[in-house]
Amino acid sequence: MGRPPLDIKLTSVRLNSSARERIVRLVGQGGMAEFIREAVEKELKRREQSLRRQGDPPSDP
């Protein structure tokens, strides 16, 4: 039996060389994807909470 699907889609992100190098220094080349996923999730939660505080429902993409 194989691993269950992770429901993850490949998404390319363009970073300037400085940001990319800073991430690699912190987490290594192999940790970049996880770092970016965690950063995106954290920012999504922050923005969603901000919208709720303003009383606006989140908009559909």
C-alpha distance matrix in Angstrom:
0.0 3.8 6.9 8.9 11.9 14.9 17.6 19.5 21.9 23.6 27.2 29.8 32.5 35.8 37.2 40.5 40.5 41.9 39.2 36.4 38.1 38.5 34.8 33.9 36.6 35.2 31.4 31.0 29.6 26.0 26.7 28.4 25.8 25.1 28.9 29.5 27.0 28.5 32.0 31.4 30.1 33.1 35.5 34.1 34.6 38.1 39.2 37.9 39.8 42.9 42.8 42.6 45.5 47.5 46.7 45.1 41.8 39.2 39.5 36.8 35.6
3.8 0.0 3.7 6.4 9.0 11.7 14.6 16.1 18.4 19.9 23.5 26.1 28.7 32.0 33.4 36.8 36.8 38.2 35.5 32.8 34.5 35.0 31.3 30.5 33.2 31.9 28.1 27.7 26.2 22.6 23.4 24.9 22.1 21.7 25.5 26.0 23.5 25.3 28.7 28.0 26.9 30.0 32.3 31.1 31.8 35.2 36.2 35.2 37.2 40.1 40.1 40.1 43.0 44.9 44.3 42.5 39.4 36.5 36.8 34.1 32.7
6.9 3.7 0.0 3.8 6.5 8.5 11.8 13.3 16.0 17.7 21.1 23.8 26.2 29.5 30.8 34.2 34.3 35.5 32.6 30.1 31.9 32.2 28.4 27.8 30.5 29.0 25.3 25.2 23.8 20.2 20.5 22.0 19.2 18.4 22.2 22.7 20.1 21.7 25.2 24.6 23.3 26.4 28.8 27.5 28.2 31.5 32.7 31.7 33.6 36.5 36.6 36.6 39.5 41.4 40.9 39.3 36.2 33.4 33.8 31.3 29.9
8.9 6.4 3.8 0.0 3.8 6.4 9.1 11.5 14.4 16.8 20.1 23.2 25.5 29.1 30.5 34.1 34.6 35.8 32.7 30.4 32.6 32.7 28.9 28.8 31.6 29.8 26.3 26.6 25.2 21.7 21.5 22.6 19.4 18.4 22.1 22.3 19.2 20.9 24.2 23.2 21.7 24.9 27.1 25.5 26.0 29.6 30.5 29.1 31.2 34.1 34.0 33.9 36.9 38.7 38.0 36.3 33.1 30.4 30.7 28.2 27.1
11.9 9.0 6.5 3.8 0.0 3.8 5.7 8.1 10.7 13.4 16.6 19.8 22.3 25.9 27.7 31.3 32.1 33.4 30.3 28.1 30.6 30.8 27.1 27.2 30.2 28.6 25.2 25.5 23.8 20.6 20.3 20.8 17.3 16.8 20.4 20.0 16.9 19.1 22.2 20.7 19.5 23.0 24.8 23.0 24.0 27.5 28.1 26.9 29.2 32.0 31.6 31.8 34.9 36.5 35.8 33.9 30.7 27.8 27.8 25.1 23.7
14.9 11.7 8.5 6.4 3.8 0.0 3.8 5.4 8.9 11.5 14.3 17.5 19.6 23.2 24.7 28.3 29.2 30.3 27.0 25.1 27.6 27.5 23.8 24.2 27.2 25.3 22.1 22.7 21.2 18.2 17.4 17.7 14.2 13.4 16.9 16.4 13.2 15.3 18.4 17.0 15.8 19.2 21.1 19.5 20.6 23.9 24.7 23.6 25.9 28.6 28.5 28.8 31.8 33.4 33.0 31.1 28.1 25.1 25.4 23.0 21.6
17.6 14.6 11.8 9.1 5.7 3.8 0.0 3.8 6.7 10.1 12.5 16.1 18.3 22.0 23.9 27.6 28.9 30.2 26.9 25.2 28.1 28.0 24.4 25.2 28.4 26.6 23.6 24.3 22.7 20.0 19.1 18.7 14.9 14.6 17.6 16.4 13.1 15.6 18.1 16.0 14.9 18.6 20.0 17.9 19.3 22.7 22.8 21.7 24.4 26.9 26.3 26.8 30.0 31.3 30.7 28.5 25.4 22.3 22.3 19.6 18.1
19.5 16.1 13.3 11.5 8.1 5.4 3.8 0.0 3.8 6.7 9.0 12.5 14.6 18.4 20.2 23.9 25.2 26.5 23.3 21.5 24.5 24.6 21.1 21.8 25.1 23.6 20.7 21.3 19.4 17.1 16.2 15.3 11.5 11.8 14.8 13.2 10.4 13.4 15.6 13.6 13.3 17.0 18.1 16.5 18.4 21.5 21.6 21.1 23.9 26.0 25.8 26.7 29.7 30.8 30.7 28.4 25.6 22.2 22.0 19.5 17.5
21.9 18.4 16.0 14.4 10.7 8.9 6.7 3.8 0.0 3.8 6.2 9.8 12.5 16.1 18.5 22.3 23.8 25.5 22.5 20.7 23.9 24.5 21.2 21.9 25.5 24.4 21.7 21.9 19.6 17.8 17.3 15.7 12.0 13.4 15.9 13.6 11.5 15.0 16.5 14.1 14.7 18.4 18.7 17.1 19.7 22.4 22.0 21.8 24.9 26.6 26.2 27.6 30.5 31.2 31.2 28.6 25.9 22.3 21.5 18.8 16.2
23.6 19.9 17.7 16.8 13.4 11.5 10.1 6.7 3.8 0.0 3.8 6.7 9.8 13.2 15.7 19.4 20.7 22.7 20.0 17.9 21.1 22.1 19.0 19.5 23.2 22.6 20.0 19.7 17.0 15.7 15.7 13.7 10.3 12.7 14.9 12.5 11.4 15.2 16.2 14.2 15.7 19.0 19.1 18.2 21.1 23.3 23.0 23.4 26.5 27.8 27.6 29.4 32.0 32.6 33.0 30.3 28.0 24.2 23.4 20.9 17.8
27.2 23.5 21.1 20.1 16.6 14.3 12.5 9.0 6.2 3.8 0.0 3.8 6.5 10.0 12.7 16.4 18.2 20.2 17.5 15.8 19.3 20.2 17.4 18.4 22.0 21.6 19.5 19.5 16.9 16.4 15.9 13.1 10.2 12.8 14.0 10.9 10.5 14.3 14.4 12.1 14.3 17.4 16.8 16.1 19.4 21.2 20.6 21.4 24.5 25.5 25.3 27.4 29.9 30.2 30.9 28.1 26.1 22.3 21.3 19.2 15.8
29.8 26.1 23.8 23.2 19.8 17.5 16.1 12.5 9.8 6.7 3.8 0.0 3.8 6.7 9.8 13.2 15.0 17.3 15.1 13.2 16.8 18.2 15.8 16.7 20.3 20.4 18.8 18.3 15.5 15.8 15.6 12.4 10.4 13.6 14.2 11.1 12.0 15.5 15.0 13.3 16.1 18.7 17.8 17.8 21.2 22.5 21.8 23.2 26.2 26.7 26.8 29.3 31.4 31.6 32.6 29.8 28.2 24.4 23.3 21.5 18.0
32.5 28.7 26.2 25.5 22.3 19.6 18.3 14.6 12.5 9.8 6.5 3.8 0.0 3.8 6.4 10.0 12.2 14.2 11.7 10.6 14.3 15.4 13.4 14.8 18.2 18.3 17.2 17.2 14.9 15.8 15.0 11.4 10.2 13.2 12.7 9.4 11.1 14.2 12.8 11.4 14.8 16.8 15.5 16.1 19.6 20.3 19.7 21.6 24.4 24.5 25.0 27.7 29.5 29.6 31.0 28.4 27.2 23.4 22.6 21.4 17.9
35.8 32.0 29.5 29.1 25.9 23.2 22.0 18.4 16.1 13.2 10.0 6.7 3.8 0.0 3.8 6.8 9.3 11.7 10.0 9.1 12.7 14.2 13.2 14.5 17.6 18.3 17.9 17.6 15.4 17.1 16.5 12.8 12.6 15.7 14.6 11.6 14.1 16.7 14.8 13.9 17.6 18.9 17.3 18.5 21.9 22.0 21.4 23.7 26.4 26.1 26.7 29.6 31.1 31.0 32.7 30.1 29.3 25.7 24.8 23.9 20.4
37.2 33.4 30.8 30.5 27.7 24.7 23.9 20.2 18.5 15.7 12.7 9.8 6.4 3.8 0.0 3.8 6.3 8.0 6.2 6.0 9.5 10.7 10.2 11.9 14.6 15.4 15.6 15.5 13.9 16.2 15.3 11.6 12.4 15.1 13.2 10.8 14.0 15.9 13.5 13.6 17.4 18.0 16.5 18.4 21.6 21.2 21.0 23.8 26.0 25.5 26.7 29.6 30.7 30.8 32.8 30.6 30.1 26.6 26.1 25.7 22.5
40.5 36.8 34.2 34.1 31.3 28.3 27.6 23.9 22.3 19.4 16.4 13.2 10.0 6.8 3.8 0.0 3.8 5.5 5.6 6.3 8.7 10.2 11.1 12.5 14.5 15.9 16.9 16.6 15.3 18.2 17.5 14.0 15.5 18.1 15.8 13.8 17.3 18.8 16.2 16.7 20.4 20.6 18.9 21.2 24.2 23.4 23.2 26.3 28.2 27.4 28.8 31.8 32.5 32.5 34.9 32.8 32.6 29.2 28.8 28.7 25.5
40.5 36.8 34.3 34.6 32.1 29.2 28.9 25.2 23.8 20.7 18.2 15.0 12.2 9.3 6.3 3.8 0.0 3.8 5.6 5.1 6.0 8.5 10.0 10.5 12.1 14.3 15.4 14.6 13.4 16.7 16.5 13.4 15.7 18.2 16.0 14.8 18.5 19.8 17.6 18.7 22.3 22.4 21.2 23.7 26.5 25.8 26.0 29.0 30.8 30.2 31.8 34.7 35.3 35.6 38.0 36.0 35.8 32.4 32.1 31.9 28.7
41.9 38.2 35.5 35.8 33.4 30.3 30.2 26.5 25.5 22.7 20.2 17.3 14.2 11.7 8.0 5.5 3.8 0.0 3.8 5.5 5.2 6.2 8.7 10.0 10.6 12.5 14.4 14.3 14.1 17.4 16.6 13.8 16.5 18.4 15.5 14.8 18.6 19.2 16.7 18.3 21.7 21.2 20.1 23.1 25.4 24.3 24.9 28.1 29.4 28.7 30.7 33.5 33.8 34.2 36.8 35.2 35.3 32.0 32.2 32.4 29.5
39.2 35.5 32.6 32.7 30.3 27.0 26.9 23.3 22.5 20.0 17.5 15.1 11.7 10.0 6.2 5.6 5.6 3.8 0.0 3.8 5.5 5.1 6.3 8.7 9.9 10.8 12.3 12.9 12.8 15.6 14.1 11.1 13.4 15.1 12.1 11.2 14.9 15.4 12.9 14.5 17.9 17.4 16.5 19.4 21.7 20.8 21.5 24.6 26.0 25.5 27.4 30.1 30.6 31.1 33.6 32.0 31.9 28.7 29.0 29.1 26.3
36.4 32.8 30.1 30.4 28.1 25.1 25.2 21.5 20.7 17.9 15.8 13.2 10.6 9.1 6.0 6.3 5.1 5.5 3.8 0.0 3.8 5.5 5.2 6.3 8.7 10.1 10.7 10.3 9.4 12.4 11.6 8.5 11.1 13.4 11.0 10.4 14.1 15.2 13.4 15.0 18.3 18.4 17.9 20.5 22.9 22.6 23.3 26.1 27.7 27.7 29.4 32.0 32.7 33.4 35.7 33.9 33.4 30.0 30.2 29.8 26.8
38.1 34.5 31.9 32.6 30.6 27.6 28.1 24.5 23.9 21.1 19.3 16.8 14.3 12.7 9.5 8.7 6.0 5.2 5.5 3.8 0.0 3.8 5.4 5.1 6.1 8.7 10.1 9.3 9.3 12.8 12.3 10.1 13.5 15.3 12.8 13.1 16.8 17.4 15.8 18.0 21.0 20.7 20.6 23.4 25.5 25.0 26.1 29.0 30.2 30.2 32.2 34.7 35.2 36.1 38.5 36.9 36.6 33.2 33.6 33.4 30.5
38.5 35.0 32.2 32.7 30.8 27.5 28.0 24.6 24.5 22.1 20.2 18.2 15.4 14.2 10.7 10.2 8.5 6.2 5.1 5.5 3.8 0.0 3.8 5.5 5.1 6.3 8.8 9.4 10.6 13.5 12.0 10.2 13.6 14.5 11.4 12.1 15.8 15.6 13.8 16.4 19.2 18.4 18.4 21.5 23.3 22.5 23.9 26.8 27.7 27.7 30.0 32.3 32.6 33.7 36.2 34.9 34.8 31.6 32.4 32.5 30.0
34.8 31.3 28.4 28.9 27.1 23.8 24.4 21.1 21.2 19.0 17.4 15.8 13.4 13.2 10.2 11.1 10.0 8.7 6.3 5.2 5.4 3.8 0.0 3.8 5.4 5.2 6.1 7.2 8.2 10.5 8.5 6.6 9.9 10.7 7.8 8.8 12.4 12.3 11.1 13.7 16.3 15.9 16.4 19.3 21.0 20.7 22.3 24.9 25.9 26.3 28.5 30.6 31.2 32.5 34.7 33.4 32.8 29.6 30.4 30.3 27.7
33.9 30.5 27.8 28.8 27.2 24.2 25.2 21.8 21.9 19.5 18.4 16.7 14.8 14.5 11.9 12.5 10.5 10.0 8.7 6.3 5.1 5.5 3.8 0.0 3.8 5.4 5.3 4.3 5.2 8.3 7.6 6.6 10.3 11.5 9.6 11.1 14.4 14.7 14.2 16.7 19.1 19.1 19.8 22.5 24.2 24.2 25.8 28.2 29.4 30.0 32.1 34.0 34.8 36.1 38.2 36.8 36.1 32.8 33.5 33.0 30.4
36.6 33.2 30.5 31.6 30.2 27.2 28.4 25.1 25.5 23.2 22.0 20.3 18.2 17.6 14.6 14.5 12.1 10.6 9.9 8.7 6.1 5.1 5.4 3.8 0.0 3.8 5.9 5.8 8.2 11.0 10.1 9.9 13.6 14.2 11.8 13.8 17.0 16.6 15.9 18.9 21.1 20.4 21.3 24.3 25.6 25.3 27.2 29.8 30.5 31.0 33.4 35.3 35.7 37.2 39.5 38.4 37.9 34.8 35.7 35.6 33.1
35.2 31.9 29.0 29.8 28.6 25.3 26.6 23.6 24.4 22.6 21.6 20.4 18.3 18.3 15.4 15.9 14.3 12.5 10.8 10.1 8.7 6.3 5.2 5.4 3.8 0.0 3.8 6.1 9.2 10.9 8.7 9.0 12.5 12.1 9.4 12.0 14.9 13.8 13.3 16.7 18.4 17.5 18.8 21.8 22.8 22.5 24.8 27.1 27.6 28.3 30.9 32.5 32.9 34.6 36.9 36.0 35.5 32.5 33.8 33.8 31.6
31.4 28.1 25.3 26.3 25.2 22.1 23.6 20.7 21.7 20.0 19.5 18.8 17.2 17.9 15.6 16.9 15.4 14.4 12.3 10.7 10.1 8.8 6.1 5.3 5.9 3.8 0.0 3.8 6.8 7.5 5.1 6.5 9.8 9.2 7.4 10.5 12.9 12.2 12.7 15.8 17.2 17.0 18.7 21.3 22.2 22.6 24.8 26.8 27.6 28.7 31.0 32.4 33.2 35.0 37.0 35.9 35.0 31.9 33.1 32.7 30.5
31.0 27.7 25.2 26.6 25.5 22.7 24.3 21.3 21.9 19.7 19.5 18.3 17.2 17.6 15.5 16.6 14.6 14.3 12.9 10.3 9.3 9.4 7.2 4.3 5.8 6.1 3.8 0.0 3.8 5.5 5.4 6.7 10.2 10.7 9.8 12.3 14.7 14.9 15.5 18.1 19.8 20.1 21.5 23.9 25.2 25.7 27.7 29.6 30.7 31.8 33.9 35.5 36.4 38.1 39.9 38.7 37.6 34.3 35.2 34.5 32.0
29.6 26.2 23.8 25.2 23.8 21.2 22.7 19.4 19.6 17.0 16.9 15.5 14.9 15.4 13.9 15.3 13.4 14.1 12.8 9.4 9.3 10.6 8.2 5.2 8.2 9.2 6.8 3.8 0.0 3.8 5.5 5.6 8.6 10.4 10.2 11.8 14.2 15.3 15.9 17.8 19.9 20.7 21.9 23.8 25.6 26.4 27.9 29.8 31.3 32.3 34.1 35.9 37.1 38.5 40.2 38.6 37.4 33.9 34.4 33.4 30.6
26.0 22.6 20.2 21.7 20.6 18.2 20.0 17.1 17.8 15.7 16.4 15.8 15.8 17.1 16.2 18.2 16.7 17.4 15.6 12.4 12.8 13.5 10.5 8.3 11.0 10.9 7.5 5.5 3.8 0.0 3.8 5.7 7.4 8.5 9.6 11.6 13.0 14.2 15.6 17.4 18.8 20.1 21.7 23.3 24.8 26.1 27.8 29.2 30.7 32.2 33.8 35.2 36.7 38.3 39.7 38.2 36.7 33.2 33.8 32.6 30.0
26.7 23.4 20.5 21.5 20.3 17.4 19.1 16.2 17.3 15.7 15.9 15.6 15.0 16.5 15.3 17.5 16.5 16.6 14.1 11.6 12.3 12.0 8.5 7.6 10.1 8.7 5.1 5.4 5.5 3.8 0.0 3.8 5.8 5.6 6.1 8.7 10.2 10.8 12.2 14.4 15.6 16.6 18.4 20.1 21.4 22.6 24.5 25.9 27.2 28.7 30.5 31.9 33.2 35.0 36.5 35.1 33.7 30.3 31.2 30.3 28.0
28.4 24.9 22.0 22.6 20.8 17.7 18.7 15.3 15.7 13.7 13.1 12.4 11.4 12.8 11.6 14.0 13.4 13.8 11.1 8.5 10.1 10.2 6.6 6.6 9.9 9.0 6.5 6.7 5.6 5.7 3.8 0.0 3.8 5.5 5.1 6.2 8.6 10.0 10.5 12.2 14.3 15.3 16.5 18.2 20.1 21.0 22.5 24.2 25.8 26.9 28.6 30.3 31.7 33.1 34.7 33.0 31.8 28.3 28.9 28.0 25.4
25.8 22.1 19.2 19.4 17.3 14.2 14.9 11.5 12.0 10.3 10.2 10.4 10.2 12.6 12.4 15.5 15.7 16.5 13.4 11.1 13.5 13.6 9.9 10.3 13.6 12.5 9.8 10.2 8.6 7.4 5.8 3.8 0.0 3.8 5.4 5.2 6.1 8.6 9.9 10.6 12.3 14.2 15.4 16.4 18.5 20.0 21.1 22.4 24.4 25.8 27.0 28.6 30.4 31.7 33.0 31.2 29.5 26.0 26.4 25.2 22.6
25.1 21.7 18.4 18.4 16.8 13.4 14.6 11.8 13.4 12.7 12.8 13.6 13.2 15.7 15.1 18.1 18.2 18.4 15.1 13.4 15.3 14.5 10.7 11.5 14.2 12.1 9.2 10.7 10.4 8.5 5.6 5.5 3.8 0.0 3.8 5.5 5.1 6.1 8.5 9.9 10.6 12.2 14.2 15.3 16.6 18.3 20.0 21.1 22.6 24.4 25.8 27.0 28.7 30.5 31.6 30.2 28.5 25.2 26.2 25.2 23.1
28.9 25.5 22.2 22.1 20.4 16.9 17.6 14.8 15.9 14.9 14.0 14.2 12.7 14.6 13.2 15.8 16.0 15.5 12.1 11.0 12.8 11.4 7.8 9.6 11.8 9.4 7.4 9.8 10.2 9.6 6.1 5.1 5.4 3.8 0.0 3.8 5.5 5.2 6.1 8.6 10.0 10.6 12.3 14.2 15.6 16.5 18.4 20.0 21.3 22.6 24.5 25.9 27.2 28.9 30.4 29.1 27.9 24.7 25.8 25.4 23.3
29.5 26.0 22.7 22.3 20.0 16.4 16.4 13.2 13.6 12.5 10.9 11.1 9.4 11.6 10.8 13.8 14.8 14.8 11.2 10.4 13.1 12.1 8.8 11.1 13.8 12.0 10.5 12.3 11.8 11.6 8.7 6.2 5.2 5.5 3.8 0.0 3.8 5.4 5.0 6.1 8.5 9.8 10.5 12.1 14.3 15.2 16.4 18.1 19.9 21.0 22.4 24.3 25.7 27.0 28.5 26.9 25.6 22.2 22.9 22.3 20.0
27.0 23.5 20.1 19.2 16.9 13.2 13.1 10.4 11.5 11.4 10.5 12.0 11.1 14.1 14.0 17.3 18.5 18.6 14.9 14.1 16.8 15.8 12.4 14.4 17.0 14.9 12.9 14.7 14.2 13.0 10.2 8.6 6.1 5.1 5.5 3.8 0.0 3.8 5.5 5.2 6.2 8.6 10.0 10.6 12.4 14.3 15.5 16.4 18.4 20.0 21.2 22.6 24.5 25.9 27.0 25.3 23.7 20.3 21.1 20.3 18.2
28.5 25.3 21.7 20.9 19.1 15.3 15.6 13.4 15.0 15.2 14.3 15.5 14.2 16.7 15.9 18.8 19.8 19.2 15.4 15.2 17.4 15.6 12.3 14.7 16.6 13.8 12.2 14.9 15.3 14.2 10.8 10.0 8.6 6.1 5.2 5.4 3.8 0.0 3.8 5.5 5.1 6.1 8.6 9.9 10.7 12.3 14.3 15.4 16.6 18.4 20.1 21.2 22.7 24.6 25.9 24.7 23.3 20.2 21.7 21.4 19.9
32.0 28.7 25.2 24.2 22.2 18.4 18.1 15.6 16.5 16.2 14.4 15.0 12.8 14.8 13.5 16.2 17.6 16.7 12.9 13.4 15.8 13.8 11.1 14.2 15.9 13.3 12.7 15.5 15.9 15.6 12.2 10.5 9.9 8.5 6.1 5.0 5.5 3.8 0.0 3.8 5.5 5.2 6.2 8.6 10.0 10.6 12.3 14.2 15.5 16.6 18.5 20.1 21.2 22.8 24.5 23.3 22.3 19.2 20.6 20.8 19.1
31.4 28.0 24.6 23.2 20.7 17.0 16.0 13.6 14.1 14.2 12.1 13.3 11.4 13.9 13.6 16.7 18.7 18.3 14.5 15.0 18.0 16.4 13.7 16.7 18.9 16.7 15.8 18.1 17.8 17.4 14.4 12.2 10.6 9.9 8.6 6.1 5.2 5.5 3.8 0.0 3.8 5.5 5.2 6.1 8.6 9.8 10.6 12.1 14.2 15.3 16.5 18.3 20.0 21.2 22.5 20.8 19.6 16.3 17.3 17.2 15.3
30.1 26.9 23.3 21.7 19.5 15.8 14.9 13.3 14.7 15.7 14.3 16.1 14.8 17.6 17.4 20.4 22.3 21.7 17.9 18.3 21.0 19.2 16.3 19.1 21.1 18.4 17.2 19.8 19.9 18.8 15.6 14.3 12.3 10.6 10.0 8.5 6.2 5.1 5.5 3.8 0.0 3.8 5.5 5.1 6.3 8.6 10.0 10.5 12.3 14.2 15.4 16.5 18.4 20.1 21.1 19.7 18.2 15.1 16.8 16.7 15.6
33.1 30.0 26.4 24.9 23.0 19.2 18.6 17.0 18.4 19.0 17.4 18.7 16.8 18.9 18.0 20.6 22.4 21.2 17.4 18.4 20.7 18.4 15.9 19.1 20.4 17.5 17.0 20.1 20.7 20.1 16.6 15.3 14.2 12.2 10.6 9.8 8.6 6.1 5.2 5.5 3.8 0.0 3.8 5.5 5.3 6.2 8.8 10.0 10.7 12.4 14.5 15.5 16.7 18.7 20.2 19.3 18.5 15.8 17.9 18.6 17.8
35.5 32.3 28.8 27.1 24.8 21.1 20.0 18.1 18.7 19.1 16.8 17.8 15.5 17.3 16.5 18.9 21.2 20.1 16.5 17.9 20.6 18.4 16.4 19.8 21.3 18.8 18.7 21.5 21.9 21.7 18.4 16.5 15.4 14.2 12.3 10.5 10.0 8.6 6.2 5.2 5.5 3.8 0.0 3.8 5.4 5.0 6.1 8.5 9.8 10.5 12.3 14.2 15.3 16.7 18.4 17.2 16.7 13.9 15.7 16.7 15.7
34.1 31.1 27.5 25.5 23.0 19.5 17.9 16.5 17.1 18.2 16.1 17.8 16.1 18.5 18.4 21.2 23.7 23.1 19.4 20.5 23.4 21.5 19.3 22.5 24.3 21.8 21.3 23.9 23.8 23.3 20.1 18.2 16.4 15.3 14.2 12.1 10.6 9.9 8.6 6.1 5.1 5.5 3.8 0.0 3.8 5.5 5.3 6.0 8.5 9.8 10.6 12.3 14.3 15.4 16.5 14.9 13.8 10.7 12.5 13.3 12.6
34.6 31.8 28.2 26.0 24.0 20.6 19.3 18.4 19.7 21.1 19.4 21.2 19.6 21.9 21.6 24.2 26.5 25.4 21.7 22.9 25.5 23.3 21.0 24.2 25.6 22.8 22.2 25.2 25.6 24.8 21.4 20.1 18.5 16.6 15.6 14.3 12.4 10.7 10.0 8.6 6.3 5.3 5.4 3.8 0.0 3.8 5.5 5.1 6.0 8.5 9.9 10.5 12.2 14.3 15.2 14.5 13.4 11.1 13.9 15.0 15.2
38.1 35.2 31.5 29.6 27.5 23.9 22.7 21.5 22.4 23.3 21.2 22.5 20.3 22.0 21.2 23.4 25.8 24.3 20.8 22.6 25.0 22.5 20.7 24.2 25.3 22.5 22.6 25.7 26.4 26.1 22.6 21.0 20.0 18.3 16.5 15.2 14.3 12.3 10.6 9.8 8.6 6.2 5.0 5.5 3.8 0.0 3.8 5.6 5.3 6.2 8.8 10.1 10.7 12.6 14.4 14.0 14.0 12.1 14.8 16.7 16.8
39.2 36.2 32.7 30.5 28.1 24.7 22.8 21.6 22.0 23.0 20.6 21.8 19.7 21.4 21.0 23.2 26.0 24.9 21.5 23.3 26.1 23.9 22.3 25.8 27.2 24.8 24.8 27.7 27.9 27.8 24.5 22.5 21.1 20.0 18.4 16.4 15.5 14.3 12.3 10.6 10.0 8.8 6.1 5.3 5.5 3.8 0.0 3.8 5.4 5.0 6.2 8.7 9.8 10.6 12.4 11.3 11.3 9.2 11.5 13.7 13.9
37.9 35.2 31.7 29.1 26.9 23.6 21.7 21.1 21.8 23.4 21.4 23.2 21.6 23.7 23.8 26.3 29.0 28.1 24.6 26.1 29.0 26.8 24.9 28.2 29.8 27.1 26.8 29.6 29.8 29.2 25.9 24.2 22.4 21.1 20.0 18.1 16.4 15.4 14.2 12.1 10.5 10.0 8.5 6.0 5.1 5.6 3.8 0.0 3.8 5.4 5.1 6.3 8.7 9.9 10.6 9.4 8.6 6.7 9.8 11.9 13.0
39.8 37.2 33.6 31.2 29.2 25.9 24.4 23.9 24.9 26.5 24.5 26.2 24.4 26.4 26.0 28.2 30.8 29.4 26.0 27.7 30.2 27.7 25.9 29.4 30.5 27.6 27.6 30.7 31.3 30.7 27.2 25.8 24.4 22.6 21.3 19.9 18.4 16.6 15.5 14.2 12.3 10.7 9.8 8.5 6.0 5.3 5.4 3.8 0.0 3.8 5.4 5.1 6.2 8.7 9.8 10.0 10.1 9.5 13.0 15.4 16.7
42.9 40.1 36.5 34.1 32.0 28.6 26.9 26.0 26.6 27.8 25.5 26.7 24.5 26.1 25.5 27.4 30.2 28.7 25.5 27.7 30.2 27.7 26.3 30.0 31.0 28.3 28.7 31.8 32.3 32.2 28.7 26.9 25.8 24.4 22.6 21.0 20.0 18.4 16.6 15.3 14.2 12.4 10.5 9.8 8.5 6.2 5.0 5.4 3.8 0.0 3.8 5.5 5.1 6.4 8.8 8.9 10.2 9.8 12.9 15.9 17.0
42.8 40.1 36.6 34.0 31.6 28.5 26.3 25.8 26.2 27.6 25.3 26.8 25.0 26.7 26.7 28.8 31.8 30.7 27.4 29.4 32.2 30.0 28.5 32.1 33.4 30.9 31.0 33.9 34.1 33.8 30.5 28.6 27.0 25.8 24.5 22.4 21.2 20.1 18.5 16.5 15.4 14.5 12.3 10.6 9.9 8.8 6.2 5.1 5.4 3.8 0.0 3.8 5.4 5.1 6.3 5.3 6.6 6.6 9.6 12.9 14.6
42.6 40.1 36.6 33.9 31.8 28.8 26.8 26.7 27.6 29.4 27.4 29.3 27.7 29.6 29.6 31.8 34.7 33.5 30.1 32.0 34.7 32.3 30.6 34.0 35.3 32.5 32.4 35.5 35.9 35.2 31.9 30.3 28.6 27.0 25.9 24.3 22.6 21.2 20.1 18.3 16.5 15.5 14.2 12.3 10.5 10.1 8.7 6.3 5.1 5.5 3.8 0.0 3.8 5.3 4.9 5.8 6.5 7.7 11.3 14.4 16.6
45.5 43.0 39.5 36.9 34.9 31.8 30.0 29.7 30.5 32.0 29.9 31.4 29.5 31.1 30.7 32.5 35.3 33.8 30.6 32.7 35.2 32.6 31.2 34.8 35.7 32.9 33.2 36.4 37.1 36.7 33.2 31.7 30.4 28.7 27.2 25.7 24.5 22.7 21.2 20.0 18.4 16.7 15.3 14.3 12.2 10.7 9.8 8.7 6.2 5.1 5.4 3.8 0.0 3.8 5.4 7.7 9.7 11.1 14.5 17.8 19.8
47.5 44.9 41.4 38.7 36.5 33.4 31.3 30.8 31.2 32.6 30.2 31.6 29.6 31.0 30.8 32.5 35.6 34.2 31.1 33.4 36.1 33.7 32.5 36.1 37.2 34.6 35.0 38.1 38.5 38.3 35.0 33.1 31.7 30.5 28.9 27.0 25.9 24.6 22.8 21.2 20.1 18.7 16.7 15.4 14.3 12.6 10.6 9.9 8.7 6.4 5.1 5.3 3.8 0.0 3.8 5.6 8.8 10.5 13.2 16.8 18.9
46.7 44.3 40.9 38.0 35.8 33.0 30.7 30.7 31.2 33.0 30.9 32.6 31.0 32.7 32.8 34.9 38.0 36.8 33.6 35.7 38.5 36.2 34.7 38.2 39.5 36.9 37.0 39.9 40.2 39.7 36.5 34.7 33.0 31.6 30.4 28.5 27.0 25.9 24.5 22.5 21.1 20.2 18.4 16.5 15.2 14.4 12.4 10.6 9.8 8.8 6.3 4.9 5.4 3.8 0.0 3.8 6.5 9.4 12.1 15.6 18.3
45.1 42.5 39.3 36.3 33.9 31.1 28.5 28.4 28.6 30.3 28.1 29.8 28.4 30.1 30.6 32.8 36.0 35.2 32.0 33.9 36.9 34.9 33.4 36.8 38.4 36.0 35.9 38.7 38.6 38.2 35.1 33.0 31.2 30.2 29.1 26.9 25.3 24.7 23.3 20.8 19.7 19.3 17.2 14.9 14.5 14.0 11.3 9.4 10.0 8.9 5.3 5.8 7.7 5.6 3.8 0.0 3.8 6.4 8.5 12.2 14.8
41.8 39.4 36.2 33.1 30.7 28.1 25.4 25.6 25.9 28.0 26.1 28.2 27.2 29.3 30.1 32.6 35.8 35.3 31.9 33.4 36.6 34.8 32.8 36.1 37.9 35.5 35.0 37.6 37.4 36.7 33.7 31.8 29.5 28.5 27.9 25.6 23.7 23.3 22.3 19.6 18.2 18.5 16.7 13.8 13.4 14.0 11.3 8.6 10.1 10.2 6.6 6.5 9.7 8.8 6.5 3.8 0.0 3.8 6.3 9.4 12.5
39.2 36.5 33.4 30.4 27.8 25.1 22.3 22.2 22.3 24.2 22.3 24.4 23.4 25.7 26.6 29.2 32.4 32.0 28.7 30.0 33.2 31.6 29.6 32.8 34.8 32.5 31.9 34.3 33.9 33.2 30.3 28.3 26.0 25.2 24.7 22.2 20.3 20.2 19.2 16.3 15.1 15.8 13.9 10.7 11.1 12.1 9.2 6.7 9.5 9.8 6.6 7.7 11.1 10.5 9.4 6.4 3.8 0.0 3.8 6.7 9.2
39.5 36.8 33.8 30.7 27.8 25.4 22.3 22.0 21.5 23.4 21.3 23.3 22.6 24.8 26.1 28.8 32.1 32.2 29.0 30.2 33.6 32.4 30.4 33.5 35.7 33.8 33.1 35.2 34.4 33.8 31.2 28.9 26.4 26.2 25.8 22.9 21.1 21.7 20.6 17.3 16.8 17.9 15.7 12.5 13.9 14.8 11.5 9.8 13.0 12.9 9.6 11.3 14.5 13.2 12.1 8.5 6.3 3.8 0.0 3.8 6.4
36.8 34.1 31.3 28.2 25.1 23.0 19.6 19.5 18.8 20.9 19.2 21.5 21.4 23.9 25.7 28.7 31.9 32.4 29.1 29.8 33.4 32.5 30.3 33.0 35.6 33.8 32.7 34.5 33.4 32.6 30.3 28.0 25.2 25.2 25.4 22.3 20.3 21.4 20.8 17.2 16.7 18.6 16.7 13.3 15.0 16.7 13.7 11.9 15.4 15.9 12.9 14.4 17.8 16.8 15.6 12.2 9.4 6.7 3.8 0.0 3.8
35.6 32.7 29.9 27.1 23.7 21.6 18.1 17.5 16.2 17.8 15.8 18.0 17.9 20.4 22.5 25.5 28.7 29.5 26.3 26.8 30.5 30.0 27.7 30.4 33.1 31.6 30.5 32.0 30.6 30.0 28.0 25.4 22.6 23.1 23.3 20.0 18.2 19.9 19.1 15.3 15.6 17.8 15.7 12.6 15.2 16.8 13.9 13.0 16.7 17.0 14.6 16.6 19.8 18.9 18.3 14.8 12.5 9.2 6.4 3.8 0.0
